[in-house]
Amino acid sequence: MPPQSTLDIQAARARTSFDPQVLHRVLLSGHKDPDVRKRVAQLLADDPAFDKRSRPYLSRAQQIERGLSTTKALFDLVDRHDLDHGEYLEALVSAMDEPIGLNLHEIAFAPVLASQGSDEQQAEWLPKCYHHEILGAYLQTELGHGSNVQQLETTATYDSKTDEFVLHSPTISATKWWIGALGVLATHGVVQARLFIKGKDHGPHLFILQLRSLEDHSLMPGIEAGEIGPKVHSAMGSVDNGWARFNSVRIPRSQMLSRFASVDPKDGGTYITPPHSKLSYGGMIFIRAQMISNLSWREAKAATISLRYLHMRRQFADPELNPGEERVEKQVISYPGVYMRVVPELANCIVFMLAGKDMANLYHSMASRLSTGDTSLLASTHAVSSGLKVYVSTRVVAGIEVFRRSMGGHGMLASSGVGRVFATELPAQTYEGENGVLSLQVARAALKSLAAAVAAKGGSNHSKAKLATSPFDAYLSALDPRPALPVQAPSTPEGWTDRAFLTRLLALRAALSVVRLADQMRSAGKKFGDLSWECADVSDAVVEAFLAKRTGEMLDALEGAGDKERDVMQRVVTLFLLSTLTNALAPLLELSILAPSAAADLRAAQAAAARALLPDLVGLTDSFGFSDWELDTAVGNADGAVYERMLEKAKADEELNLGSKQEQERLYRTYIRPVLERGRKRAGRTGAKL
């Protein structure tokens, strides 16, 4: 007879209203090949070099070595099974679930060369990147500056006599810091440095630099570098984040990435201006575009583990049972205090998957135009990527912690697997633009869009803003014509499931939030810098309006979905919209978009939408398609044998956890026995103190 937890998970699967395998392909459509993904994950699972059992017990030095050994093992796997580049990337970035320095070569170094290098530079460097003749890092952040890229202190001074650039770290705060893969792995780097020509500062530009010898891996002359040490929660322990300083390091002029800006050697050096001042942002936009999808799928792991566990875990019987009724403990997921926490987070996760695919498409459209010199999509794509990076990383990290806490004490175990996901994704709120700073950029872009819309209508009246052409600004159409407020709320529960109405509410909230920010600057005389706290709310509002509109459009074009899969996805998106509006009740009331009397109905609609998804929760997590090896959990495996596996793992890991039997005996003799002997001696003394 299977354990009760197995019966419970089986019963949950039997209640699923759709085909998880079909939905799995829908979620991956246009993003990944599900068959390739499954095959690559199985290859890794079958290879002892990728065994995960020892990970929680490793020292810092062992973590670094594991990152390097995993790098070598991955290329051995590629050669042994003749994997193509796409399969290799699937293994590295997705299936392995263990960030290593090599990730930075693929997601930062090579893409920047591909997007910012001239045709000649790409022909020279990209083959070396793709064959891994060189291993790269992206050196932007410094000790003194991170988000404020314009004030980076590393300099690249053009020497017209030798036709070279001289890279230099003029101050301690100019030290490159936090650079992934720089500590040990990288042989080369793309360095962000301020370009000086004949004494004039032209701002940050990108330069390719050899960091270490290709013969013995020693640092090149004039370069100091090292590893910066462990991170909070031991996060990304196998990634060698490093530091570097440059002492007048010379490189040829050909090593300034020059697809858009360049230096002509005539007249002692002539700066060739790029067609757009923000073209160097292309690399950052690419990384942020990748982040959205990756974050959503990492949260999906936490969701799968937690929701399976909450179906297997039973606590407390119904206290209102009548005498004689069987007192069966209830599944934890059945309590509103639990499911109202986790089901909205699951909806967020799935919507973020859709947003990740959408962001990737936006990036590729922008990159395609940039290749022809068309910069028309650059500003809006930068705003979208910045806004989504802030919003998704903040909510994914918070959501993972909600999933962990909902599991009670067992969620604290490293073997649950959720804590590891949290620690790995926590830095996403900081790298590639600190979220608080990026939200200012989103708000500033929103103000510019509002001003442009007003100007296009030939006046300064915000109520006459026209429909913007960018998808990120589409919420401004809610002001044309200016609606009567408060909006008439639905009179029936069904009315609160009208996604068009819910999307309109979020558009109004975004538009009026931007208008209010503009009015604070215009009428109250406040400076933009004084409104940084308000900008965070504006950024959230604009992103939520964007997500609502774009997700609705994507629902109408789900590739490969049947009626049942469309139905469950519609319910997921409806819950996302209702939860987003519930969380935004304060501004909705402040801006008079909703009357206070509508708040209770909105909350009731959210609760009803969450309850409607309860029968499909396990099916939804199954649709993510994670194998037990990928999840690496003792509490959320597919078969439901949670308690059996937890005890089995504790026994199996005893030596990893406590050392050998001899070591455990030594601990007893050295530390425990003396304490007990002391206690016995003092017990015979009258009036002995502690």
N, C-alpha and C positions, 0 to 999 in steps of 0.2 A: 504494500500500500504506500503510495507516494506521501511525503509529508504534506501537512495542510497548506504550507506556503506554496508548494508546487501546484496543488489543486486550485488554489486561489488565482495563481497567475494563468493557469490554463483556462479557468472560467472567465477571466478578464479578456483573454484572447478570443474566446468563443463569442463574446458580446460585440466584437468589432463589426461595425456596419459597412466596412469597405475592404478592399484588398490592399494590405500594407505593401506588397510587392509592387503593385501598380503605382501607389503613391510614392514609393521610394524612387521609381524611375521619373515620376513627375517632378519631384523635388530636385533631382540631379539633372534634369533635362536642360541642355544648353550650358551646362556647367561641368559635368563629369560623366564619364561612361561608367555606369554602375557595374558592368561586368568586369571591366578593367580594375576598378576599385576593389572589388571583392577578390579578384585573383591576386592582386598585389598584396593585399592584406594577408591572404593565406600563405603566400610565399614567405612573408616576414614571420608569421606565426610559426611556421615549420622550421625556421632557421634558429638554432640555439644561440647564435650571436646576438639575437634581438630579444632574448629572454628578459622579462621585466622584474622577475621576482626579487632581485637584490637591490633594486633602485632605492627603496626607502632607507636602506641601511648603509649607504655609501658615504664616505668622507668627502670633503670638498675636492681633494686631489684625485680621489677615485671617480668623482663625477666628471671632472675634466677629462680624465683618461677614457671614461666611458664614451664621452662625446667624440673623442678621436677614434676610438676603436669602432664605434658605430659608423663613423664616416668611412673607414676602410671596409668594414663589413658590407656596407651598402653598395660600394662599387664592386666588391666581390660578387654580390648578389646580381647586380646589373650584368656583369660579364658572364656569370654562370648561366643565367636564364635569358641572355640577349634582350634585355629590356630596352625599349626605346626611350626617348627623352621624356615623353609624357608619362610613361609608367614609372620612370625614375623619380620625377617630380611628385607623382602621387604617393610613392613610398616615403619620400623625404618630408614633404610638407603636410600630408594628411594622415596617412596610415600609421606612421611611427609614433605619433603623439608625444614626441620627445624632442623639443627644440635643441638643435646643436649649431655650432658655428657655421656649418655648411649652409644652413638656411639663409644666412645673410648674403652669401655668395649668389644664391639664386633669386632672392626676392628684393635685394637692394643693389648689389654691385653690378651684376650683369644687366638688369633692366635699365639702370642709369646709363651705362655705356651704350645700350641699344637705342635709348631715346634721346640722349644728349650728344653722342659722338657723331662726327661727320662720317660720310660714306667711307673715306679712307681710314679713319680711326676704327670704325666698325670692322672693316675688312682685316685690319691688323690685330685687333684685340678680341673680338667676339669668338673666333674659332678657338683661341686659347682658353677663353672662359668656358665654352661649351664642352671642350675636351678635358677641362680641368688640368691643363698644363700650368695654370696659375689659379690661385684661390684668393678671392677678394673680400674686401670690407668697404663700408661706406662711412667715411670720416667727416661727420658734420658737427655733432654736439661737442662743446668744449666745457671745461670746468666752470667758466664764467658765464656762458651763454648756451641756451638750448633752443627755446621757442623763438627767441629774438635773433633770427638768422642774420639780419642785416648788420648786427653788431658783433659778429664773430671776429676774433682778433688775429687768427692765423693769416699771414700775408703771403702773397705771391707777387713778387716784384719783377717786372720785365727788365732784363739786362740787354740792352740793344747791342752791346759790344760782342756778346757771345751768342745772341739770339736764344737766350734761355730765360726761364723763370726761376727765381730763388724763393723757395718755400721756407718760412721761418716762423717760429713761435716766440714772439717778442716779450711775452709776459707769462707768469705762472698760470693765470686764468685762461691763456690761449691753448693750454694743453688739451688735446683731443681726449675725450672721456666718454665712457659708456659704449664704446664702439664694438659691436658684436663681431666676433671672429678675429679681432685684432690681437687679443691677448696671447694667443699661441698659434692659431691656424694660418692666418692670411699671409700671402706673399706679396700682394699688391693691394692698393686702395684707391678709391676715388675720394679726393680731398676737397672739401669746401673751404676756400680761402679768398680773402679780399684781394682783388687784382689792383695793383698799382702800376701805372705807366707814366713815366716822367713826373712822378710825384703826385699824380692825381689818383684818387680812390674811385674805382669803378664798381665797388661792391663785390659781393660774393660770387665766385665762379668755381667751376669744377675742373680738377686736374687729376690725371692718373699718375700714380707714383709707385715705384717698386719699394716695398718695405723690407723684404728679407731676401737673402741670397737663394737662388734656385739650386745651388750646389749643397749647402750645409744648413740652410734656414737661419743663418746668423743675420742680425739686423744690418741694414745697409749703412754706409758712413753718414754721419750727421743725424741719425735717427735714434731716439731713445723710445722704448716701448715696453709695456708689461701688462699684467692682468690686474683688474681693480679690486677683486675679492668677491666674497659671497654676497648674494642679494637677499632681500627680505623674504622670509618663509622658505629659504633655500630655493627660490624660484629660478627656473632656467639654469640649474646648476651645471649642466653640461655645455652651456654656452660660455665661451671665453671672452667676456666683455673686457676690453682693454683700453689703455691710455697710450698716447704718443706725443712726442715733442720733436720739432724739426730745428736743426741748427744750420741755417743757410744751405739747404739741400737744393741742388741744381737739377733741373729737368729741361729737356728740349722744348721749344715752343710748340712742337707737334703734340705735346701731351696735355695741352689745355683742350678740354672737350669743346668742340667748336661747330656743332650743328647750327647754332643760332648766333652766338657771339664769338668773335675771334680777334686776334691781334695781327695786324699787318706790319712786317718789319720796317717798312719804309718810314723815313723821317724820324728815326729813333723809336718807332713803335706807334702805330695808329690803331685806335680801338674801333672795331666794327660793331656797331650797335645792333642788338637783336631786334626783331620786328615787334616783340612784346616783352615788357619788363619782367613778366612772371613766367617766362618760358622755362626757366630752370626749375619751376615747381613740378614739372612733369613727372620726375622721379618720385616725389612725395605723393603725388596723386595716385600713381600706380600702386605704391605700397599701401596707401589707405584703401584703395579699391579692393585689394586682396584681403585686407584686414576684415572687412565687413562680412564676407562669406566665411572666412576662417573662424571668426569669433562665434558666429551663429552655430556652426557645426561643433565647435568645442562645447558650447553651452548644451547642445543636444546630447552630448555624452552625459553631462551631469543630470539632465532631465531624464534620460533613459534609466540611469542607475537609481535615482531618487523615486521616480514614479513606479518602477517595478517594486522597489522595496516597500513603498507605502501600500501597495496592494498585497504584499506578502505579510506585512506586519499587522498583528491584531493586538488591540489594547482596549480593555474595559467593555463590559456588557452594557446594554441599555438599562439605565437605572430605573426606568419607568415600566419595566416588565411586570406583568401580573404574576402572582404566586403560582407556581407550577410550570411556568413557561421556561424553556431551556435558556440558560444564561450563556449564550455564545458571545465571545468577545468580537467586537466589530473591527473591520479593516480600517486602518488609520486613514486611508484616503477617503473614507465615507464621511469624515467629520468636516463640516463647513469651515471650521477654523484652520483646517489643513488644506483642503482643496481650493479655498479662495485665495490661498497664498501661492500655490504651485501651478494651478491651471492657467491663470493669466500669464505666468512666466513662460509656460510652454507655448502659448499663443505668440508671445513676443519672439521667441526663438524661431518659430516657423516663418513669421513675417520677415524677420531679419534674413532668413535664407533667401526669400524672394528679393529682398532689397540688395543682397549681395550680388545676385545675378544681374539685377538692374544696374547696379553701380559698375559692374564689369563691362556691360554693354555701353554705358555712357562713356567710360574711359576709352574703350576701343574706338568709338565714334570720334571722340576728341583727338586721339592719337592719329587716326586716319587723316583727319583734316590738317593736323599740325604738320604731317609729312609733306603736305602740299603748300605749306606756308599760311594756311587758314587758321587764325587764332580765335575765331568767333565763339567756340565752345569752351575756351580755356577758363575764363573767369567763372562761368556758371558751374563747370565741372569741378573746379577747385572748391567752390562754395559747397556743392553737394557732398564731395568727399570729406571736407572738413566737418560739416554738420553731422553726417552719418557716423564718422569716426567718433566724435564726441558722444553722440546719443547711444550708439550701439555698444561701444566699449563700456560706458557707464552702466548701462542696464544689463548687459551680459554678466559683468562682474557681480553686480548686485543680485541678479537672478541666480547665479551659481550658488551664492551664499544662502539664498532663500531655499534652494533645493537641499543644500547640506543641512541647514538648521531644521528643516521639516523632518529629517530623519532621526532627530533626537541624538542620544549618546553615540549610537553606532556611526553617525555621520562624522564624528571626530576621529574615527580610525583612519589611518593612512590607507589601510586595505579597502576602505569603501571606494576609493578612487576619486571622490568628488573634491576633496581638499587639494589634491594635486592639480586638478583642472583649475581650481580657483587661483592657486599660487602662480600657475603658468600664465593665466590671462590677466591677473591683477595689473601687471606693468603696462598693459595696453592702454590704460587711462593716461599714461604719461609719455610713452615713446611715440614718435612720429607726430609730435605736437601735444603739449600738455592740454588737457581738456578745458580747463578754465580759460586759457589763452585762446585756444581755437574757437571757443564760443564767442569771443569778441569779434573774430574775423567773420563768423557767420552773421552776427548781428550787424556788423558794418556793411556786409554785402546786402543784407535785407534793406537797410536804410538807403543804399544806393539804388536798389531796385524800385523802392517806393518813390524816391525822388525822380527817377527816370520815368516812371509811370505817370506821375503827376505832371511833369514837364511835357510829356507827350500829349496830355489833354489840354495844354496851354494855360495852366494856372497853378495855384498853390493849394487848392482845395483837395485835401486828402480823400474826400468822399467821391471824387471823380477819377480816381486812379483807374487806368485801363487794364485790361487783361494783358499780362506779361507773356512774352514769347518763350522764356525759359521754363522748363518743367518745375524748376526749383522755386519759381516766382508765381506759379499758377494760382496760389492762394489769394493773390491780390484781386483776382476777378470777383471775389466775394464782396468787394466794395463797389462794384459797378453793376447795378445801382446800389446805393447804400441801403441796407435792409432796415426795416423797422425792428427795434429791439425792445424787450426781449423777443427772441424767436418763439413762435408758437410751438410748444412742446407737443409731442404725440399724446393722444388721449387714450391709446390702447397699448398693451405690452408689445403687440406686433409692430407698432409704429417705431418702437425703439430698436428694431432689428433692420430698419431701412438704412442700408449702408450709404446711400447717397445723402440722406439727411445727416448722418453722423459725420460723414466727410465734410459736409458743408459747415457743421459746427466747428470742426477743427480748422478749416480754412478761415472762418471768421475770427476765431481766437488768434490765429497767426497774424492775420492782416491788422486787426485792432491792436495787437501787442506791439507791432512795428510802428503803427501810427502813434501809439502812446509814447513809445521811446522817442520818436521824432519830435513830438510835442514837448516832451520834457527838455529836449535840447533847444527847441525854438522858443517856446513860451516861458519856460522856467529858467532858461539861460544856463542850464547845466552842460558841462563838458562831457564828451563821450567817455573819457577816462574816469569820470565820476559815477558812471552808470554801469560799471562792469558787473555788478551783482544782478542788475535788471537784464543785462545782455544774456545771461545764462538762461533765463526764462524765455526770452525772445528766440534764442537759438533752438531750444527744445520745441517751442511752438511751431516754428518754421519747418523743422524736420518732421514733426508729427503730421503736419498738413501734407507735406511731400509724401510721406509714407502712406498716408491714407489714400491719396489720389492714385499714386503709382501702383499700390498693392491692388486697389480695385480694378485698375486696368489690366494688371497681370492675371487676376482671377478670371477675367473674360477670355484669356488666351492661354489657359493651362494646356500644355502640350501633352497628349497621351492620357489625359484624365477621363475616366468614365463618370457617369452621373453620380455614383456614390462617392467617388473621390472628390468631385466638385462640391458635393454637398458638405462633406466634412471640412474642406478647405474654406468654404463660405462661412461655416460656423466658427472656425478658428479666427478668421479675419474679423467677423462681427464681434467676437469677444475682445480681440485686440483693440478695436475702435472703442468699444464701451469701457474697457479698462483704462484706456488712454484718457477718455473724457472724464471718467470718475476721478482719476488722479489729477486732472486739471480743473476740478470743480471750483477751486478758489478763483482763478482768473476768469473762468466762465461767468461767475457771479459778479466779480469786480467789474468786468467789462459789460455787464448787463446783457450778455448773450442769452443766458438762461435766467428765468425767474427762480427764486429760492424754492418755490413749490415743486419744481421739476427735479430737484436733487434726489428725493426719495425714489422716484420712478426710475431715474437713471441707475441708481445703485441696485434696485430690484432687477432691472434688466440685465445688469452685469452678472448678478448672482444666477439668474436663470440661464444665461448663456454659458456660464461655467458648468452648471449642473448638466446642461444638455451635452457637454463633451465628456462627462464621466465615463460612459460606457466605452468610449473610444480611446481612452488615454494610453493603454498599453499598446493598442494597435498603432497609434500615432508614433510612439517611441520605436516600435518594431519597424516602422516605415523609414526610420533613419538608417537602418541596415547595419548597425554595428555588431561585430562579432564579439564573443566574450574576450578574446585576446585583445581586441582594440580597447574595450572598456577597462580591462585590468582591474576588476572589482571582485570582492568577496561577497558583496551584498546585493548586487543587481544583475546577476547572471540570468540568462534566458530561461533556464530550467526551474528557477524558483527555489532551489534548495539552499536558502540563505543561511540558516543556522548551521547546517551540516558543513557548508563550505567555510564559514567563519572559524569553526572549531578546528577543522582540518588544516586550515592555513596556519593558525596559531601553533599547532603541533609541528607542522612541517617546517616552519620558519624559526624554530627554537634556537638552533645554532646560529643562524644569521642575527637573531635578535639578542641573544644572551652569550653567545660564544659556545665553545665545546663544553662537554661534561667536565673536563679537567679545569677549564677556565671558570666554570660555575663553582666548582669545588674550591678553587683558589679564592674566589670572591667570598665564599662562606668563611674559609679559614682566616682570611686577612681582615675582614670587616665585620661580618655578622657574629661569628663565634665570640670574639672579644667583648662585644657589647652584651651578649647573653651571659657570659661568664661574669662580667662586671655586675650585672643585675643580680645574679645568684649570690655573689659575695656580699653585696650590700643588703640583700634581703635578710641576712642573718644578723645585721647590726641594728640595735635599738636606736631609734631616733635619727637614722641616717638621712641626710638630705638627698635630693635628686642628683 
